[in-house]
Amino acid sequence: MEGSILSELLSVEEAQQKLLSVFSQLESENLSIQHAQGWVLAEAIRSPIDLPSFTNSAMDGFAVIAADLSGASLDNPSTLEIIADIPAGSLSEVRISQREAARIMTGAFLPSGADAVIPIEDTNHYRDSQAIKLHFPNRVIAYRSVNPGENIRLKGQDVEIGQAVLDANSRLRPQDIGLLAMLGLEQVLVVRKPKVALLSTGDELIPLGTPLKPGLIHDSNAYMLSALISQDEGEPINLGITKDTETAIFDTLEKAVKERADLILSSAGVSVGAFDFVRTVVERNGSVDFWRVNMRPGKPLAFGNYRGIPFIGLPGNPVSAFVGYLVFVRPAIQKMSGLHDQEKPIVRAKLIDSIESDGRESYLRAVVYCEDGCWKARLTGHQGSGNLLSLVQANALLIIPSGVKSLPFDSEVNAWMV
């Protein structure tokens, strides 16, 4: 009997394939780089300029001809005539000839004729650097030699014009934003962020700030799922708590349509309870492709569409909702965002205790740590789907394959680091 029940359930892999097949990358839009951190590039970026755009000094010091300092040392210094001052931000028309030098600042244009920069620390002006800010010196004594090209940043050394610097379908990080600014790009083409309408159903749910009474609980899923959506750079639209009536559920789902949501995400109301009406309302105004998956926690998971908008119904228990989000919702948001084929951060870990399962593909909360060069895993305690504390204490989910009901001590398992 148990085998027949499990055989009726859709496997996790089949459910993922069915679900993801209906999602595609959203349209693109131009966005100021000032607000683009976390967005996904819709096209590759090629540099419109060389970086650096001109050959410049990498140090505060003196632009010189390296051959003039050949053999220079503390005991045998070389003396050069200073013919110019070159601050950063100015275009120098000076030309350096033999036995000449120009005082130069970091980032300043390298004068023609010069092929190296000797740092001020290696000259007689190091100790009196404050004094020479006030009085232009007429000579510099160098206490070491330099090689051609030393302390110089050549034009195009970092990036050449036309070079691909950022890939399409990559998420923009702060350092990427800095590079875009260096390239002089004020705007970039990005993939629009998915709008995810979020509703919690249940007569037992009350908002924060309302005193608890017997039989009532605070709505935690809305806050947890909203935080997950934001973490994945989606745009959560919280539609609030919905009572367990067909009319209330219909009214809330219609709000999601008016908000032009890209995905409707509900928690609770998709199981077989007498008051679980979400599935009924969705089927009446769209379709439900599947609603039970061979996984633990999170078996009652529905997928379909409401008036053409993809719909995912997560279970009401918090841990089930969290795991269902990671397994199904996050890949959907990533695909809409233009992030394709994102790999899970998985390590192989050895169990320090034996574990039991019920034969469904299971995601067990655990702490994974490295000891003696080996990853090890221990469960964080009770694995009930309402025990959110054990999820807070975990840093990984152990993935136990379908059909496996027990694993002895020292067995190796895949640990999904979360």
C-alpha positions, -999 to +999 in steps of 0.1 A: +000+000+000+028+024+010+046+017-023+015+025-043+010+058-025+046+069-032+043+058-068+014+082-073+036+111-063+056+130-088+094+128-083+112+160-074+132+159-107+100+155-128+082+182-108+112+206-114+112+199-151+075+204-155+076+236-135+106+252-151+094+245-186+068+272-184+092+300-172+114+321-195+136+351-191+117+383-186+121+414-209+150+438-206+152+475-196+179+502-193+189+510-158+213+536-143+244+518-129+237+537-096+208+513-090+220+483-109+237+463-081+221+429-079+204+431-113+213+406-141+229+418-173+208+412-204+238+416-227+276+412-226+296+444-219+326+452-242+349+480-232+344+512-252+378+524-241+413+513-231+420+511-194+441+530-185+431+553-213+466+568-212+500+557-199+505+570-164+525+568-132+518+541-107+537+560-079+544+594-065+580+600-077+600+612-107+596+603-144+630+593-157+648+575-185+658+542-169+692+542-186+702+574-168+700+555-135+719+525-145+742+514-116+727+540-092+730+530-055+734+545-020+771+546-026+769+557-062+738+579-066+727+595-099+717+632-101+691+644-126+678+679-134+641+684-127+625+702-156+587+699-149+560+692-123+532+669-135+502+667-112+474+642-118+446+654-141+468+675-164+480+667-199+518+672-201+536+683-232+570+680-216+596+658-232+622+641-210+658+640-224+689+624-211+698+633-175+664+650-170+634+641-148+599+654-140+583+653-106+551+632-111+521+622-090+502+588-090+479+586-120+495+615-138+502+615-175+537+600-183+557+626-203+572+615-236+608+603-235+604+588-200+602+551-196+601+546-158+592+562-125+615+561-095+595+564-063+601+594-041+612+570-013+643+561-033+655+597-037+669+625-016+634+641-014+618+614+007+626+629+040+618+664+030+587+656+010+567+683+028+592+710+020+592+702-018+555+707-018+562+743-012+594+748-032+599+732-066+633+714-065+657+718-094+674+684-090+668+649-077+693+624-064+684+588-071+697+560-048+689+530-070+684+519-106+651+512-123+640+490-151+622+503-182+585+502-175+589+501-138+561+519-118+542+527-151+507+517-160+506+514-198+476+524-219+453+494-222+472+474-197+441+464-177+415+465-204+418+469-242+391+486-262+365+461-275+375+435-248+346+415-232+346+424-195+312+413-182+291+383-194+254+384-202+232+367-176+256+375-148+245+393-116+261+427-111+282+430-080+296+462-064+330+457-082+312+453-115+294+486-109+328+502-103+342+488-136+312+501-155+318+535-140+355+534-151+343+526-186+321+556-185+289+537-189+260+554-172+233+528-180+232+491-188+206+468-202+193+445-174+167+418-171+136+430-153+132+417-118+104+391-113+073+403-094+061+376-070+027+380-055+026+364-021-004+353-001-008+334+032-041+315+037-056+302+070-082+313+095-057+306+122-032+332+110-030+366+126-007+396+117+022+407+139+011+431+166-021+411+173-022+393+207-021+355+205-051+335+215-056+297+217-058+283+182-042+313+165-006+317+152+014+346+138+019+346+100+056+338+097+057+324+062+049+358+046+080+374+062+102+344+055+092+340+019+093+377+013+129+378+026+138+348+004+124+365-027+142+397-019+174+378-013+170+363-048+166+398-062+129+393-069+102+419-061+078+405-034+042+418-034+027+408-001-011+404-005-016+397+032-035+370+051-064+354+033-093+337+051-102+300+042-131+308+020-134+306-018-145+342-021-116+355+000-091+335-020-106+345-053-105+382-043-068+379-033-057+361-064-075+388-085-053+414-067-022+394-080-036+397-115-041+435-111-005+438-098+007+422-130+026+395-111+050+372-129+044+345-104+018+339-077+031+321-046+008+309-018+015+291+014-011+266+028-044+258+013-032+232-012-035+201+008-065+178+013-081+195+043-118+203+044-110+241+043-081+240+017-097+260-011-067+275-029-064+245-053-102+247-061-101+284-069-070+281-091-084+251-110-117+271-116-098+300-131-068+283-146-053+248-141-033+227-116-007+206-134+004+187-102-001+190-065+018+162-048+055+156-049+075+127-035+095+148-011+099+154+027+091+179+039+068+195+013+046+167-003+015+189-008+030+213-034+008+226-062+018+240-096-004+255-123-016+288-135-042+314-125-055+334-154-023+326-173+001+336-144+022+307-131+011+296-097+031+277-070+013+266-038+037+258-010+027+239+021+018+259+052+043+244+076+073+268+077+101+243+071+081+227+042+075+262+027+112+270+031+124+238+014+098+240-013+109+275-020+146+264-024+138+234-046+111+249-069+106+287-065+142+299-065+150+281-098+119+297-113+129+332-102+165+326-114+152+315-148+130+346-151+159+367-140+182+353-168+203+332-144+204+298-161+216+264-148+227+277-113+245+250-095+236+241-059+265+245-034+269+208-025+296+190-006+298+153+003+296+148+040+299+118+063+271+112+089+282+111+125+249+093+134+226+069+117+194+085+102+160+072+093+137+084+065+103+073+051+114+066+015+106+100+000+134+123-012+142+140+020+158+173+029+171+170+065+183+200+085+219+196+096+251+212+107+280+204+083+316+210+094+351+201+084+371+179+107+405+164+099+401+174+063+367+156+060+332+171+058+309+157+085+272+162+092+249+160+122+212+166+123+200+197+142+174+178+162+137+172+156+129+172+119+092+181+122+081+205+094+068+230+119+101+232+138+117+264+124+144+266+151+161+235+138+163+252+104+177+283+120+204+262+137+213+244+104+237+254+078+228+226+053+201+203+041+211+167+037+196+152+006+184+116+011+175+100-022+140+085-029+137+049-018+163+052+010+148+046+045+179+044+066+216+052+065+242+040+090+269+060+107+297+071+084+275+070+053+283+097+027+255+120+016+250+152-004+249+182+018+233+213+002+249+243+019+222+269+027 
